[in-house]
Amino acid sequence: MVLEILQRIQRRQHNLPRHDQKVFGHIAERHFSRTWVSMRADLGLQDDTQFVVHALRHTCCTPLVSAGTDLRTVMEWMGHASLEVTQRYSHFIPKRMDVAVGRLVSLRATS
């Protein structure tokens, strides 16, 4: 569903003036801020200090890393200045650890 929404936005964007090349670059930051505040109020979350725009970035980044996307790709996608910043999102992910253990077992079996 999210992919369909982003594809629809991308199709409409090609004729819109751009503020930058980001996915939502056609939306002025000021307009986005007003919309975010309004949406939080509509959801009854205006006082929730944890429900911030940055949480959306975390919600994007963590599943990418969890799915095995390499950190360099995630770094570029997120616009991070360094891999160190991106690595903050790759906190302990059990599935990744299981894969790493499986690789070690495989290496040991071939030795």
HUQUI-V638629 format. One line per field, one symbol per residue. phi: phi as a letter, one per 40 degrees, with the letter a starting at -180 (. if undefined). psi: psi as a letter, one per 30 degrees, with the letter a starting at -180 (. if undefined). A space follows every 50 residues. Layout:
BEGIN
phi = ???
psi = ???
END
This chain:
BEGIN
phi = .cdccccccccccdbccbcaccdbccbcdccccccccccdcccgbcbccc cbddcccccccccccccgccccccdcccgccacdccccccddbddccccc cdccccccccc
psi = eeeeeeeeeeeffffkkkfaglehffkkeeeeeeeeeeeeeefggfgjff ileffeeefeeeeeeefgkkeeeeeeefgkflfeeefffhljjeeeeeee eeeeeeeeff.
END
